[in-house]
Amino acid sequence: MGSGSSEGSGEALSASPPVSLASVWESKGDPANSAYTYGRYGNPTWTAFEVALGEAESADALLFGSGMAAALALLLSLTSDCSRIVLSSDCYFGVSHLARSFAGRGIVAEIVDLANEETVVAALGRQAAALWIETPSNPLLRTADISRLASLAREASVPTVVDNSLPTAHLQRPLDLGALASITSITKAASGHSDLVLGAAATRDEELLAALRDWRTAAGLIASPMDAWLAHRGFKTAGIRLERQSLGAQTIADYLAAHPRVERVHYPGLGKVASYLATQMPAGYGPLLSFEVAGGADAAEEVVAASRLIRPATSFGGVESSWERRARWASETAPPSLIRLSVGIEPVDAVLEDLESSLASPKAS
Ligand SMILES: *Cc1c(COP(=O)(O)O)cnc(C)c1O
């Protein structure tokens, strides 16, 4: 029913699900007996993608109009009056901003450094409603041990949720590691083509799933069917894109670490790799890395401006390599000379060549 295909009519089945642009479906009697009635409640194009998203995490998935819409639904589902939510100190700015904006409404965001176990345990003990993890973090690419933190949270009867936007379920499966739910900004690597904004939440918990769905419907946090279809198409190649991007990022991180103009490189696969990553991220560490250029903010801006292949742009996870000096954003707390690079799927030699010439630009020397 959901596929809209024409079984029984003698027509061939399509290899790709159709796009259903309808906002209204014919239905009679109890609406609970109709799969689709009205566009804000559900849509067969969402369903087809949600099945694929769910399979990737062996869970139920719900599609949202953006990663932030999924984050909002999850925060609202986990909290009520007087709730405290424990957030990692280097989680996505949009998420910490959102969580902190609930302050006047009785929900407190408690920001902790996930690397400091004592602080985390103390925060969990203050009747926390949830532990919100993001790993690898961005733009410093710090990692956290999801299994370890989830078990600490479980001891305090606190559910753990993970913002999995950077790795996606192809590189990291938080629910297998003890998390109750994950969210993913589909805008990034999950769709991969820098042409839409969407988000998703996944869980194996029926009660939470129902709450998330209620918030989506009540607040209209919904996706356009056309975007859902496009994202579904991109998602089919996410696994191979991320594998290749991870290989490219590792090669580039190694190259930058040996470059005389580069003071520091941040990538989970550099130096002494955390032992838990062997099971947590077995297929690679993702497309994103960052590095600090000698010469400060001006030198970093100059390097970014000098590239001919790597696109000067924000966001990450797309098929085209892109970079930016992060501190150009007022909200950024990263060092002024830090450049965040998202490695695309170009031949890695072409990206290395562009890096070599960009790092040779005047002010950078
Ligand atoms: C981009 C991003 C979000 C927000 O997603 P949108 O699709 O832009 O709403 C949330 N968390 C992380 C880690 C992100 O990178």
Ligand as a Chemical Component Dictionary entry (heavy atoms), coordinates in Angstrom:
data_LIG
# 
_chem_comp.id                   LIG 
_chem_comp.type                 NON-POLYMER 
_chem_comp.pdbx_formal_charge   0 
_chem_comp.three_letter_code    LIG 
# 
loop_
_chem_comp_atom.comp_id 
_chem_comp_atom.atom_id 
_chem_comp_atom.alt_atom_id 
_chem_comp_atom.type_symbol 
_chem_comp_atom.charge 
_chem_comp_atom.model_Cartn_x 
_chem_comp_atom.model_Cartn_y 
_chem_comp_atom.model_Cartn_z 
_chem_comp_atom.pdbx_ordinal 
LIG C1 C1 C 0 23.712 20.082 11.108 1  
LIG C2 C2 C 0 23.608 19.445 12.441 2  
LIG C3 C3 C 0 22.426 19.487 13.179 3  
LIG C4 C4 C 0 21.203 20.255 12.695 4  
LIG O1 O1 O 0 20.693 19.696 11.523 5  
LIG P1 P1 P 0 19.871 20.566 10.438 6  
LIG O2 O2 O 0 19.523 19.540 9.411  7  
LIG O3 O3 O 0 20.771 21.649 9.962  8  
LIG O4 O4 O 0 18.683 21.117 11.149 9  
LIG C5 C5 C 0 22.380 18.864 14.406 10 
LIG N1 N1 N 0 23.456 18.218 14.894 11 
LIG C6 C6 C 0 24.616 18.143 14.208 12 
LIG C7 C7 C 0 25.762 17.418 14.795 13 
LIG C8 C8 C 0 24.727 18.751 12.960 14 
LIG O5 O5 O 0 25.889 18.702 12.309 15 
# 
loop_
_chem_comp_bond.comp_id 
_chem_comp_bond.atom_id_1 
_chem_comp_bond.atom_id_2 
_chem_comp_bond.value_order 
_chem_comp_bond.pdbx_ordinal 
LIG C1 C2 SING 1  
LIG C2 C3 SING 2  
LIG C2 C8 DOUB 3  
LIG C3 C4 SING 4  
LIG C3 C5 DOUB 5  
LIG C4 O1 SING 6  
LIG O1 P1 SING 7  
LIG P1 O2 DOUB 8  
LIG P1 O3 SING 9  
LIG P1 O4 SING 10 
LIG C5 N1 SING 11 
LIG N1 C6 DOUB 12 
LIG C6 C7 SING 13 
LIG C6 C8 SING 14 
LIG C8 O5 SING 15 
# 
